[in-house]
Amino acid sequence: MKKTSEPPLGPSRKPISPTKYFDIHESYMEHYRSLGIVLGDTLEWDFSDRPAITLQGKIFLAGNLCLNVTKSLREYKDRANRSRIETVKYSYNLNIEGVDRSEIFRYDNFDDTPRAGHSSCHHHHRFDPPGHEVEGSPFEFEDPERRPNLGQVIEEAHQYYLERLAPSEKEQPD
């Protein structure tokens, strides 16, 4: 498995043109496919309720890992009458495919109001071992701009694979 590197286009939290948004998404996915990190996916875009746009499906990774993705985006016109798109709601949930209660981590903002003691709806859940949420989880992102994008979540999932699931060099046959 190759080491990851920065995809050709960097992440952005600012609203951007739909064309640029989809180009960035495709460049990230192609980048991770070319490295053998993304083995396949069932991601589907739904434009039937525009200006609301959704992305939903699974991304299959090494080690039988599966990243469940749900994103709601909003398309609108800015003050200069340019079409823009931004993420409104998201959930990235890593688990072991086909195994009940095997969550490893989840990033989301699907709560309508911040949780008790939180000032933001953006948070992440941690499970260790898989399926058992760690004490104190979910953890709040005090600055929503620090939340990861899909590419960064794929990188984190791959890092989890390398550290916990990948065969060690000692286990490789001669």
N, C-alpha and C positions, 0 to 999 in steps of 0.2 A: 504494500500500500504506500503510495507516494505521500510525502509531507504536503500539507496544504500551503497555499500562498494566496496573496490578495487577489480577488477576482479583478477582471479588467476595468470595471466601473465601481467606484466607491459608493458607500451607503449615503442616503440622504433622509433627513427627517422633515425637510421642507416640502411643501406641495410643489409638484413638478408636472410637466405636461404628461398626458397619458402615454404618448408615444415613447417618451424617455423612460417613464416608469416601467412599461412592459419590456423595453429593450434592456434595462438594467436587470429586471427579473430573469429574462431569458439568458443574459450573459452569465449571471450567477449560476443558474441551473446547469448550463453547458459547461462552465468551468468545473463544477463539482462532479459532473458526469465524466469529464475528461480525465479527472484525477482518480476515478474509481470510487469516489466517496458516495455519490448518489448512484444507486444501482437501478433505480426505476422510480416511477411515481404515477399516481392517479389524479394529480392536480387538475382541476377544471375551473375555468373562469365562467361566471354567469353574468351576462350583461342584460338580462331580460327585464330588470327592474331599474334601469338607469334613471337617475344619476347614481343610484346605489349599485355597486359592483361587488361580487363576492368571489373569493378564491377558496376552494375547499378540496381536500383529498389527503392522500398519504404520500410521504417520501420514504422510500425503502433504502436502508443503509446497511453496511456490513454488520455482522454479528447479530443478524435477525432483529436489528433495531428498526423502529418505525416512528416517523415524525408525523403526527396528525396535525394538519394545518387548517385553520379557519380564519379568514381575513375578510373584513367588511371595509370597503373603500368608498369614498365619496368623490364624485366628479362635479366640478363647479366652474364658473367663470370668475376670474379675478377682476380687479378694478380696470385693468387694461383690456378686458374682454378676451383674455387667453384662457383656454381650457386647462384646468389643473386637476390633479388627483392627489388624495391623501388617505392614509390609513385611519379608520375611525375605531374599529374594534379588531382584536387579534387574539388568537390562542395557538400556541405552539406546544404540543404535548408529546414528549418522547417516551416511548414504552417498548417493551419486547413484543414483537408481533405475535399474535395468537395466544398470549399468556395473560390470563385474568390478573388484575391487581398488580401490574408490572410497571407502573409509572416510574420514571426516573427523574424527570423534571417537567415543569409546565410554566410557560410565560403567558400571561393574559391580562386583559383589562375588561372582561365581560361583566363585571359587577357594575350596576347602574350608579351606585354610590360607593365611596371609599369604605373599606372594612373598618371595624372598630379600632381606633388607635392609629389609623392610616390617614394621610392627607391626600392620597392619590388612588385611583383605581388600578394603576399599573403595579403589578406584583409578580413574583415568581415563587413557585412551589418546588421544594426539594424532597426527594424520597431516597432513603438509604437504610436498609437495602431496598431494591425496587418494590413499590407497592406500600411502603411504610413511610409516611410523611415525617420528616425530621421535626424536632421540637423547635418552635418559633416560626415555622413555615405557615403561611406564605410570608415572604419578605417583600417589603414595599420598595419601589423605586421612588425615592424622594424627588428625583428629577426625571420626569417622563422622557426627556431627551436621551437618557442613558439606557433606555430599554433596547434590547437587541433587535436587529432586523432579522429576516429569515436567513440570510447568508451567515450571520454570526451564530444563529442557533444551529445551523447545519455544522458549522465549525466546532461548536461545543459538543454536539452529539458525536462527531467524529473523534474528538479528543477523549470523550468517555469511552468509546470503543477501543482506542489505542491503549488507554490506561487500565482498563478493566476486562476487556473481552478478547483482544487480539492475542493470537498465540505468541508466546515469547520466543526469542531467538533460540533459547535453550531447548524448546519443544520441537523445533524444526528438524526434520530428518537430514542426515548428512548427504 
